[in-house]
Amino acid sequence: MKLCNFASFDPSHVKRNVSGLAHAGRGDRQIWDEFNATIGSCSIESQKALARNRWNKNQLIAQVEEPELPQGPTESLRMLELD
């Protein structure tokens, strides 16, 4: 939904009469304006973050433990009296 808020600020969408969501806020506008003002550095930073994520993915997977399965019954029968 957040990305649909940004559509309301995108000139290419506005030109096509695509309005985005109706309740985009000041925070959405600030993010949009900052992104457009620094689009070159944003793309570089996103590539760096992607590279870090790929490098760390194997470490993250190794740290994930198997979930503990529940012991005993997991369901119960209940009777409700309706008025």
Secondary structure, DSSP 8 states (H G I E B T S, - for coil): -HHHHHHTT-HHHHHTT----TT--HHHHHHHHHHHHTHHHHHHHHHHHHHHHHHHHHHHHHH--------S-S---------
